């Protein structure tokens, strides 16, 4: 095994471990307890749920 392969495996273990620790923290702190409220929070009273009022990219101006 070359030094590059060892570094790659160690990096992969580190990234995977960091992701698992982050997921565990999010689950324990209640981040996934109510997903529908989070999805609805991006809309305000001027833009009702399910009705897009903006467009990306915006139309070209002439």
C-alpha positions as CSV (number, residue, x, y, z in Angstrom):
1,X,0.0,0.0,0.0
2,X,1.5,3.3,-1.0
3,X,1.4,6.5,1.2
4,X,-1.2,8.0,-1.1
5,X,-3.6,5.1,-0.6
6,X,-3.1,5.2,3.1
7,X,-3.8,9.0,3.1
8,X,-6.9,8.4,0.9
9,X,-8.3,5.7,3.3
10,X,-7.6,7.8,6.4
11,X,-9.3,10.8,4.7
12,X,-12.3,8.7,3.8
13,X,-12.7,7.4,7.3
14,X,-12.5,10.9,8.7
15,X,-15.1,12.3,6.3
16,X,-17.5,9.4,6.9
17,X,-17.0,9.6,10.7
18,X,-17.7,13.4,10.6
19,X,-20.9,12.8,8.6
20,X,-22.1,10.1,11.0
21,X,-21.3,12.3,14.1
22,X,-23.2,15.2,12.5
23,X,-26.2,13.0,11.6
24,X,-26.2,11.6,15.2
25,X,-26.1,15.1,16.7
26,X,-28.9,16.3,14.4
27,X,-31.1,13.4,15.3
28,X,-30.5,13.8,19.1
29,X,-31.1,17.5,19.1
30,X,-34.5,17.2,17.3
31,X,-33.6,18.6,13.9
32,X,-35.7,15.9,12.2
33,X,-38.7,16.0,14.6
34,X,-41.0,18.2,12.4
35,X,-40.0,18.4,8.8
36,X,-43.2,19.9,7.5
37,X,-42.9,23.1,9.5
38,X,-39.4,23.7,8.2
39,X,-40.6,23.3,4.6
40,X,-43.4,25.7,5.1
41,X,-41.3,28.3,6.9
42,X,-39.7,29.6,3.6
43,X,-43.1,31.0,2.4
44,X,-44.6,34.2,3.7
45,X,-48.2,35.5,3.5
46,X,-47.5,37.0,0.1
47,X,-46.4,33.7,-1.4
48,X,-48.8,30.9,-0.4
49,X,-47.5,27.4,-0.2
50,X,-47.2,25.6,-3.6
51,X,-47.6,28.8,-5.7
52,X,-44.3,30.0,-7.0
53,X,-44.2,33.8,-7.6
54,X,-40.6,34.1,-8.7
55,X,-38.5,32.6,-11.5
56,X,-34.8,31.7,-11.8
57,X,-33.1,32.7,-13.9
58,X,-35.1,35.9,-14.5
59,X,-36.3,36.6,-18.0
60,X,-34.0,38.7,-20.2
61,X,-34.6,42.3,-20.3
62,X,-34.9,44.0,-23.7
